[in-house]
Amino acid sequence: MTDPAPTRRAAPSPPPPRELSLAGLAAATYFIVSGGPYGLEEVVRGHGYARTLLLLAVLPLVWSLPVALLVGELGAALPRTGGFYVWVRRGLGPFWGLQEAWLSLAAGAVDNAIYPTLLVGYLGALFPGLGLVPERGLGLGLSLGVVVLCAGWNLAGIRAVGLGAAAAAALMLSPFLALAVLAALAVLRGGAAPVAAALAAPPPAAGPAFSAGLLQAMWNYMGWDNASTFAGEVRAPQRTYPRAMWLSLAAVAAAYLAAVLAGAASGLPAAAWRDGAWVEVARALGGGGLAVAVAAGGAVSAVTMFAALLLSWSRLAEAVAADGWLPAPLARRSPRTHVPTRALSLGAALSALCLGLGLERLIALDVLLYGASLLLELAALVALRLREPALPRPFRVPGGLPGVLALAALPVGLLAYAASGLSAETRVLGLGPFALAAALAAVGPVWYLAGRRRSRRSRVADEGGADEGGATG
């Protein structure tokens, strides 16, 4: 298929060195996807302890595992900067490739704004006297500070982000390890009756809290494909990607389950969970010192997640610019740190514009946009199996084509179920989440048509100049 992208493409930067190891990729993926149990509060409040544990055990199988396997196969087969954009463009053609890029860029800008919002929520729970609100005043200032800090961290290079993510994982998970140990000791001393009572408590009735909790659980398990956008900077990606996906998935699920069990042992009722509830769980089990450590871990998690996702977003924007769909300067890298600095700055600015929308709105919009892009990635996996069966695949989703189709059906079904229960009251600029997501998605076809017209005009101008030169020469 002929690619009708603009003909005057950006001059490619020299290939960046492959600096990210298995440990760095696994740590970056962990923070792209999870960043620890922070953000599970709405899930516990909407579903209760027992159903939350069941949800967190099942979601990796029907939501995360299919995407991790997708990334394992295509990330190893096509390890290019741009990741899933490259897969969809190759499997489905340039039109759908651009739709994938646009949906992912929009979802990424929204998603990135969630983490400064979470940070302000945890600091507000620890210091209620400050009256921190993410949408205004000091809270908004702190959120903007996180954006600037993470942009600066990324400017130091991908290796700095990978090493920092590994160190941050240890710092952030240490308080939750202490929570799990203290919860186990409490059960040994006082018996399992309090935990059993918390698990046996009837879950809340289905309603807005239930739907919001399901969306938030899905959000806590999504983003595996974002780790593919910097594949050109990973050492031995054919071997590294499948291994990193398995390591990260196991770490994410284990941390979630252990932390929620500790929450059940704390005595905090599920109905009392709000943003920052982990601070109350820590205070109940270990006192004020542990509460401070958990809140500090929330700050570390939010900052590192933002940095890792900004890394992914900037490489996607770079790949789209290199194909001529975005301004050429976005494809240029710093000769010293090999960072696409202009793409990075654009991602930070767009995320800053999304601050203040509120956590529930951001998550609802993020899941819808991400879900649409995921459908294209799954379609590309199927298309590449059909169109390029001989493509070298160091890792392959088992089961042949039927296995791939069955794998794709799981997240598609879950996404449809979750979207059907989404509250229309979650409005942004007067639009419900579906209307706003549809309006954003509609930009993609318009962008494509505008690019085709620009491409035709460029070719006509080039041909006219050649004719004129031939006549006068």
PyMOL commands that set and color helices and strands:
alter all, ss='L'
color gray80, all
select helices_A, chain A and resi 22-33+41-77+84-92+94-112+114-126+128-130+137-155+158-190+193-200+208-220+224-229+231-233+237-266+270-272+277-286+288-322+328-331+341-354+359-387+400-420+433-441+443-472
alter helices_A, ss='H'
color red, helices_A
deselect
rebuild
show_as cartoon
